[in-house]
Every structure is written in C-alpha cells, then in structure tokens.
Amino acid sequence: MEVLEQMKVFYRSESVILVWGDFSAHWNRAMRAGATERDWLPLERLPACAPKPNLVELLWSLVKKRDSRTSPPT
C-alpha cells in the first residue's frame, strides 16, 4: 500500500481519515492488515446501504464501462 505511505508524507501535518466502501474486496484480509497496521490512519467504513450513493464507485463504474467499449480487442 505504497499510496498510503505517500499520503502520509504529503499530509504529514494534517489529519487524514480513510473512508472505505462496503465492497468485499475493500475489506479482504490483506487490505485490512495493510490499513490497520498504520496507526496514524483512522478508518471509517461506509454502511452496506449508505443513505447517499457512493459517487466514487459510480464514477469508477462509468469509467470501466467506457474503457471496455473503447479498448481494442486482444
């Protein structure tokens, strides 16, 4: 999780909270271990049925769909 270490350096004088969605891949054993070993980074988990849509997940979904339509066949 190199990106978390880069984030720690970039925001060294500020408080940071990592907010994760409830998608099971976000909470697999390796991800939990990597995130929880960083005591400087509090974690907040969105509920499975968050009252507001997770706009980041919606954006990624749209990007993936667009990418799959424009990618040349392999």
Backbone as ProteinMPNN parsed JSONL, in Angstrom:
{"seq_chain_A": "MEVLEQMKVFYRSESVILVWGDFSAHWNRAMRAGATERDWLPLERLPACAPKPNLVELLWSLVKKRDSRTSPPT", "coords_chain_A": {"N_chain_A": [[0.819, -1.184, 0.0], [1.616, 1.359, -1.034], [0.623, 3.837, -1.765], [-0.66, 4.782, 0.512], [1.475, 5.342, 2.195], [2.671, 7.388, 0.738], [0.651, 9.25, 0.933], [0.753, 9.75, 3.659], [3.181, 11.133, 3.877], [2.661, 13.37, 2.239], [0.49, 14.606, 3.539], [1.561, 15.196, 6.043], [1.371, 17.067, 8.155], [-1.296, 17.202, 8.7], [-4.563, 15.951, 9.633], [-5.856, 12.838, 8.596], [-8.441, 10.795, 7.34], [-9.357, 7.625, 6.318], [-11.847, 6.599, 4.203], [-13.753, 3.881, 3.462], [-15.67, 1.988, 1.135], [-18.277, -0.524, 1.313], [-17.723, -2.694, -0.288], [-16.738, -6.015, -0.767], [-14.101, -6.648, -1.596], [-12.675, -4.485, -0.747], [-12.364, -4.961, 1.891], [-10.924, -7.273, 2.317], [-8.701, -9.747, 3.778], [-5.955, -9.044, 3.385], [-6.083, -6.304, 2.701], [-7.259, -5.205, 5.013], [-5.29, -5.831, 6.914], [-3.097, -4.375, 5.917], [-4.036, -1.747, 6.129], [-4.764, -1.452, 8.833], [-2.376, -1.699, 10.168], [-1.266, 0.738, 10.135], [-1.119, 3.006, 12.349], [-1.491, 5.732, 12.336], [-3.553, 6.297, 10.671], [-6.841, 6.659, 10.739], [-9.71, 4.587, 10.159], [-12.777, 4.596, 8.422], [-15.739, 2.99, 7.758], [-18.083, 2.75, 5.213], [-21.582, 2.151, 5.501], [-23.335, -0.825, 4.34], [-25.676, -0.177, 2.98], [-25.579, 2.707, 2.347], [-27.02, 5.908, 2.998], [-26.712, 7.867, 1.05], [-25.658, 7.721, -2.349], [-22.519, 6.238, -3.183], [-20.492, 8.224, -4.725], [-17.968, 7.998, -5.85], [-17.709, 5.273, -6.435], [-19.695, 5.088, -8.373], [-18.577, 6.728, -10.359], [-16.219, 5.239, -10.986], [-17.434, 2.958, -12.004], [-18.647, 3.989, -14.328], [-16.343, 4.786, -15.735], [-15.059, 2.318, -16.115], [-16.944, 1.01, -17.758], [-16.906, 2.676, -20.018], [-14.224, 2.429, -20.783], [-14.105, -0.299, -21.417], [-15.625, -0.38, -23.699], [-14.165, 1.112, -25.526], [-11.727, -0.031, -25.734], [-9.336, -1.754, -27.721], [-9.831, -4.977, -29.257], [-8.281, -7.892, -27.867]], "CA_chain_A": [[0.0, 0.0, 0.0], [2.544, 2.477, -1.167], [-0.118, 5.088, -1.854], [-0.921, 5.264, 1.875], [2.718, 5.932, 2.697], [2.818, 8.669, 0.046], [-0.344, 10.136, 1.525], [1.26, 10.133, 4.977], [4.212, 12.157, 3.673], [2.038, 14.559, 1.662], [-0.369, 15.238, 4.549], [2.247, 14.958, 7.317], [0.974, 17.975, 9.232], [-2.751, 17.261, 8.745], [-5.27, 14.717, 9.98], [-6.436, 12.15, 7.445], [-9.297, 9.651, 7.642], [-9.611, 6.814, 5.131], [-13.238, 6.137, 4.15], [-13.878, 2.766, 2.513], [-16.991, 1.452, 0.856], [-18.531, -1.847, 1.873], [-17.415, -3.724, -1.27], [-15.972, -7.037, -0.047], [-12.678, -6.595, -1.945], [-12.058, -3.42, 0.046], [-12.202, -5.407, 3.269], [-10.328, -8.605, 2.407], [-7.713, -9.878, 4.849], [-4.727, -8.3, 3.085], [-6.36, -4.872, 2.782], [-7.449, -4.851, 6.431], [-3.989, -5.889, 7.593], [-2.281, -3.258, 5.445], [-4.553, -0.469, 6.623], [-4.795, -1.387, 10.294], [-1.025, -1.595, 10.74], [-0.907, 2.156, 10.107], [-1.849, 3.596, 13.475], [-1.712, 7.147, 12.072], [-4.633, 6.429, 9.698], [-8.136, 6.133, 11.175], [-10.547, 4.031, 9.094], [-14.233, 4.684, 8.537], [-16.346, 2.099, 6.779], [-19.439, 3.117, 4.84], [-22.504, 1.032, 5.668], [-23.691, -1.529, 3.108], [-26.725, 0.606, 2.306], [-25.392, 4.099, 2.737], [-28.179, 6.695, 2.587], [-26.397, 8.575, -0.193], [-24.827, 6.862, -3.194], [-21.079, 6.454, -3.166], [-20.26, 8.8, -6.045], [-16.703, 7.498, -6.385], [-17.99, 3.973, -7.042], [-20.439, 5.364, -9.597], [-17.605, 7.221, -11.329], [-15.392, 4.12, -11.435], [-18.285, 2.097, -12.83], [-18.769, 4.621, -15.641], [-15.031, 4.735, -16.393], [-14.839, 0.933, -16.547], [-17.818, 0.74, -18.898], [-16.397, 3.43, -21.161], [-12.95, 1.832, -21.154], [-14.32, -1.61, -22.028], [-16.192, -0.172, -25.035], [-13.211, 1.755, -26.412], [-10.481, -0.796, -25.793], [-9.258, -2.648, -28.895], [-9.858, -6.397, -28.889], [-6.947, -8.503, -27.68]], "C_chain_A": [[0.868, 1.255, 0.0], [1.811, 3.82, -1.192], [-0.427, 5.644, -0.461], [0.32, 5.901, 2.478], [2.983, 7.283, 2.038], [1.849, 9.701, 0.621], [0.13, 10.632, 2.891], [2.299, 11.242, 4.852], [3.577, 13.465, 3.195], [1.23, 15.329, 2.701], [0.247, 15.156, 5.946], [1.805, 15.867, 8.453], [-0.546, 18.095, 9.368], [-3.332, 15.919, 9.178], [-5.918, 14.144, 8.728], [-7.292, 10.996, 7.958], [-9.547, 8.921, 6.334], [-11.035, 6.277, 5.215], [-13.328, 5.084, 3.064], [-15.326, 2.377, 2.346], [-17.099, 0.032, 1.392], [-18.263, -2.984, 0.89], [-16.449, -4.73, -0.643], [-14.474, -7.012, -0.371], [-11.948, -5.512, -1.167], [-11.712, -3.9, 1.455], [-11.633, -6.819, 3.359], [-9.198, -8.589, 3.435], [-6.464, -9.024, 4.614], [-4.943, -6.789, 3.2], [-6.532, -4.421, 4.231], [-6.119, -4.82, 7.159], [-3.121, -4.697, 7.202], [-2.729, -1.922, 6.004], [-4.476, -0.377, 8.136], [-3.41, -1.323, 10.914], [-0.518, -0.153, 10.727], [-1.71, 2.878, 11.18], [-2.123, 5.093, 13.288], [-2.947, 7.385, 11.195], [-5.937, 5.827, 10.22], [-8.964, 5.668, 9.979], [-12.015, 4.235, 9.421], [-14.813, 3.834, 7.418], [-17.773, 2.561, 6.494], [-20.353, 1.921, 5.068], [-22.875, 0.425, 4.315], [-24.734, -0.757, 2.311], [-26.621, 2.048, 2.771], [-26.568, 4.927, 2.228], [-27.958, 7.489, 1.307], [-25.519, 7.666, -1.041], [-23.353, 7.236, -3.07], [-20.68, 6.926, -4.561], [-18.956, 8.323, -6.671], [-16.924, 6.151, -7.061], [-18.762, 4.148, -8.347], [-19.495, 5.839, -10.699], [-16.748, 6.084, -11.876], [-16.178, 3.181, -12.344], [-18.418, 2.67, -14.243], [-17.457, 4.57, -16.418], [-14.76, 3.328, -16.922], [-15.681, 0.594, -17.762], [-17.3, 1.431, -20.149], [-15.118, 2.795, -21.686], [-13.162, 0.504, -21.88], [-14.908, -1.467, -23.441], [-15.172, 0.378, -26.015], [-11.907, 0.996, -26.551], [-10.469, -1.689, -27.032], [-9.301, -4.1, -28.44], [-8.452, -6.953, -28.763], [-6.883, -9.854, -28.299]], "O_chain_A": [[0.834, 2.074, 0.918], [2.327, 4.821, -0.695], [-0.452, 6.862, -0.279], [0.221, 6.896, 3.196], [3.459, 8.213, 2.688], [2.19, 10.874, 0.773], [-0.068, 11.797, 3.236], [2.293, 12.188, 5.64], [3.916, 14.54, 3.69], [1.277, 16.558, 2.743], [-0.482, 15.057, 6.932], [1.863, 15.463, 9.614], [-1.037, 18.982, 10.066], [-2.669, 14.886, 9.095], [-6.46, 14.88, 7.904], [-6.909, 10.303, 8.901], [-9.914, 9.547, 5.339], [-11.393, 5.588, 6.171], [-13.023, 5.345, 1.9], [-16.113, 2.429, 3.291], [-16.117, -0.537, 1.867], [-18.55, -4.139, 1.208], [-15.446, -4.333, -0.05], [-13.658, -7.323, 0.497], [-10.74, -5.606, -0.951], [-10.867, -3.31, 2.128], [-11.832, -7.499, 4.365], [-8.793, -7.525, 3.903], [-5.976, -8.363, 5.531], [-4.091, -6.077, 3.732], [-6.011, -3.379, 4.628], [-5.845, -3.9, 7.928], [-2.484, -4.081, 8.056], [-1.904, -1.065, 6.319], [-4.151, 0.684, 8.668], [-3.276, -0.931, 12.074], [0.555, 0.131, 11.26], [-2.84, 3.306, 10.945], [-2.924, 5.659, 14.031], [-3.35, 8.53, 10.992], [-6.122, 4.612, 10.154], [-8.923, 6.282, 8.913], [-12.438, 4.064, 10.565], [-14.41, 3.958, 6.261], [-18.571, 2.742, 7.413], [-19.937, 0.784, 4.848], [-22.747, 1.073, 3.276], [-24.661, -0.703, 1.084], [-27.481, 2.54, 3.502], [-27.066, 4.672, 1.131], [-28.903, 7.754, 0.565], [-24.713, 6.911, -0.497], [-23.002, 8.4, -2.879], [-20.544, 6.114, -5.476], [-18.849, 8.25, -7.895], [-16.389, 5.906, -8.142], [-18.509, 3.435, -9.318], [-19.603, 5.399, -11.844], [-16.566, 5.972, -13.088], [-15.649, 2.672, -13.332], [-18.318, 1.941, -15.23], [-17.46, 4.337, -17.627], [-14.287, 3.166, -18.047], [-15.194, -0.041, -18.698], [-17.26, 0.829, -21.222], [-14.947, 2.641, -22.895], [-12.468, 0.216, -22.855], [-14.708, -2.342, -24.283], [-15.289, 0.141, -27.217], [-11.072, 1.336, -27.389], [-11.48, -2.311, -27.358], [-8.848, -4.414, -27.339], [-7.541, -6.529, -29.474], [-5.844, -10.512, -28.24]]}, "name": "protein", "num_of_chains": 1, "seq": "MEVLEQMKVFYRSESVILVWGDFSAHWNRAMRAGATERDWLPLERLPACAPKPNLVELLWSLVKKRDSRTSPPT"}
